[in-house]
Amino acid sequence: QVQLVESGGGSVQAGGSLRLSCTASGVLFSLSVMGWYRQAPGKQRELVASITGGGDVKYVDSVKGRFTISGDNDRNRLYLQMFSLKPEDTAVYYCQLAPTPFGSWGRGAQVTVSS
């Protein structure tokens, strides 16, 4: 059973930084593609960054150069370092398998960016 717990959200002003963490169980990071998704109010959930067990990363254009995804295969932890945050980054952020989620979603981490 996949269990995911996100942490590290918060409220910042535009231009600020935040680091999100995800602890996963029931997933072998070294054999999986993990991703960070976000869902803004009134919008569909979107995949913003993903990383393979070997460290290959992908980003959606809107976060390229500002977000960095990383993972710790030994500890089954996933991270998202976010710089130069913009109000449009405001959303609940979730970690999950990518690009096809599996099992239940965690509660997510709220990120709020004020202008």
N, C-alpha and C positions, 0 to 999 in steps of 0.2 A: 504494500500500500504506500503510495506516494504521499508524503507530508511535507509541506512547505511553510516556512515561517519567515516573513519579511520584517525588517526593522530598519530604523535610521531615517525615517521621513521627518518632515518638519516644515516650518514656515521660514522663508528667507525673502530678502528683497532681490529684485532683478540684479543680475550680475554675481549673485552669491553662489555658494557651492554646498553640496550635500553628498553624503556617501550612504548608499543603501547596502544592506546585507541580507542574505537569504541563507537559511539553514535548511538543508533538505535531508530527508530520510527516505529509504525505499528507492533510491536512484543511484546508479553508479555513474558518477560524474565523468570518469575517464572514458566511458563508452557512450555518453549521451551528449546531445546538443542542448544546452540550457540557454534560456533567454529571459530578458526583462521585457515585460509588457506594461502598457499603461492605458488607463481608461479615464478620459476627461468627462466632466458632466455633460450628458446629452450626446456623447460620441461613442463609437464602437471601440472596443479594446484593440490596441495595435501593438505589434511586436516592434520594439525600438532597438534592441541589440541582442545578439546571440553569440555564443562561443562554443566551439567544439571541445572535446576532451583533449585534443592536441593543441588547442590554443588559437585556432583560426577564428577570427571575429568578423561580424557584420553589423552594420548600423543602418538605420533608416536615415535618409538624407537630412532630415530636420535636426538630428542630434550629432551628426558627424563633426568631429573636431571639438566637441564640447563634452561628450560622454565617453567614458572608458569602462568596458566590461572586463571583468577578470574572474577567475575561479581558483579555488583550492581543491584539487581532486582528493587529497588526503583527508581533508576535513569536511568534504561535501558542502562547501560554502561557495556562494556566488556573490559578487559585488558589482555595484554600479557607482562609479565616481562621476559626479555631475558638476561641471563648471559652467560659468557664464549662464546661469539659469535665466530663463525668460518666463514671463507670465503664461505663455502658451504651453509651458512644461507642466503647469498645474494639472495634477491627475493623481489617481491612486495607482501605484506601481506594484506589479506582481512579478514573481519569478515562476517559471514553469518550463517544461520541456518545450523545445522549439524545433521546427515551426509548428508542429502539431502538439498541442497541450495534451496531457494525459492525467486522468484522475481529477481529484478535487483541487480547487484553487485555495490558496492561503487567504488571509484577511487583507493582505496588501499593506502598503505603506503610503500614507497620504503625503504628498508633496504640494506645497502651496507657495507660489512665487508672486509677490506683490510688486507692482510697478512703482 
